Amino acid sequence: MAETRKSTLVLVAERAGVSIASVSRVLNGLPASAAVTDRVRQAADELGYVPDATARSLKVGKTEQIALAVADVGNPVYVAMMHEVSRVVADAGYRLVVSSTGSDPDDQITLLTSLNRGFADGLILSPLRVTEALISHLRSSRLPIVVIGSLPDGVELDSVRADSAAGMGLAIKHLAKQGRQRIAFINGPVDTVPGAARLSGYTIAMTKRGVAMHGDLQVNADDFTFKAGLVATETLLDQATPDAIVCANDLLAVAALKVLTRRGFSVPADVALVGMDDTDIAELTTPSITSVNLGSVKRARTAAKLLIRRLTEPDAPIKQIVIEPKLTIRESSVVASGTASPTGPGREGGVDA
């Protein structure tokens, strides 16, 4: 059997007929004569030598990698963020490494601990839940970190967040102008950052506009996924008859549309529907879904630029940026002019008081 062994700098140097120092210079991109460079590269190719990226990163003090940690890489809003971050960091000469951490802060702490061992030069983190333990690890991290989301007062970290409460206000204002009075809310878990912000916005907006709030019109899904939205919508319609539903994200809104259609409700004639995040899927449904644009792409782009700035200017002042929301009005929330509102299942017609 032929002897196999790991190729090393020594073997490359022997094959090329040059010193180990010359091999190291060529493989690390440092100046060398054309003849030496050609011989070293040819020898390395022949031996199948691959430089140890980890060892090199420890030597030069950088990995040329940036990590992005999100709760769910299958969520369209995180996909949009990932693409935008990737473009920005690539332009700055970095590779992007993406991790799906779920909603458990302990998983984010585990990832942060791993990255602090030298596997990335910086981290963009979008946590669903923020605990004191996570904040403590973020503060003590040697890595530059930018958070996409809200942070407790007094936490001095670069961050970019959406004004979810203002976004919810835009949705409620729009529905109230359409004459909707029983505006339901399908939220995700209220112990998450977005869940708490959206609930606060719903409460403030409903109170401000004098629209009555009823406990049976509020349902919290187990998470922010499509499947959880199906269950939550069924629960809502079993206990109430809304004339409008606001959902905490577009996945929940698509689920609500499916259940409403299955039960025989017409959208928007019987029930108007509004989502949040304004992702591509809001345009793909029939009817297309009105949604609050929380600036996910802009947040991602801003966060990536903040991290590049922090890497090049470690002592730069902390920036905490708020992206203002906009409402994208589509078919699901506006009845066409001259169209009568049909009577939906379990309703006598008109608008419930």
Protein Blocks (a to p, Z undefined) as FASTA:
>chain_A
ZZdddddfklmmmmnopafklmmmmmnopacdfklmmmmmmmmmmnopacdfklmmmmno
pahiacdddfblkbmklmmmmmmmmmmmmmnopacddddebjbfklmmmmmmmmmnopaf
bdcdddfbdcfklmmmmmmpmbdcddeddddehiacddddddfklmmmmmmmmmmmnopa
bdcdddddfkbmklmmmmmmmmmmmmmnopacdfklpccdfblcfklmmmmmmmmmmmoc
cfbdcdfbfklmmmmmmmmmmnopacfklmccddehjaaklmmpccddddddehlmmmmm
mmmmmmmmmmmmmmbccddddddddddddfklcccehiacdddehiabdjdZZ
